[in-house]
Structure formats: structure tokens, C-alpha cells
């Protein structure tokens, strides 16, 4: 049996298949860094992998923690698209179309 460790802990990790694993994590706004490695049944450890997941504020398409004209400009490049988004964060409500609902979300956040 092999085990996966995230930030030196195997707690909470589930194995839905023989070749996959999952762990629920809480992300803060900004960079979230995780160290991941595996161990086999003999305790041999694989090399560690450092992974960073960036969580942006809603409406902060460029990730600079400010919703401003740059975010509006990036949003505009995806206007009315239903796929092939230039910026996945343009589809703020996750309904697969960048439309007035998404615009109202970014407009409410503008300047914050």
C-alpha cells in the first residue's frame, strides 16, 4: 500500500481509484503552497513536489488583489463567449457564458 502526504500529513486524503487521490483543502485569497510526496509500504519516500494554487478574489481576473480597469479590459475579451475563454475567471458565476450576470458581479466589486 502507498500513501500520499500533503504538508507532511496523510490525514483527510481519499483514494477514489487505484490511480488517483483527493484531499479537501481551504484556500485563502492569494498563494496557497503545498508540499506533496508519496511513501510506499516500506516507508520509502518519493521526491517532494511543491505546488502553489492561487486563489483570486471574485472579479480579480489578473490576480493583483484589486478589481480595476485592467480586470474590466480582460473581462471584455471574453464577452458573450461560451467556451474558449481567454481568462477562465471571466465566467464568474460558472454558467459557461460571460454575460450581463458576470458583468454585474465585477461591477459590484469594482474599486475594492
Helices and strands as residue ranges (DSSP letters): E 3-6, E 14-17, E 20-22, E 30-39, E 49-55, H 69-76, G 88-90, H 100-109
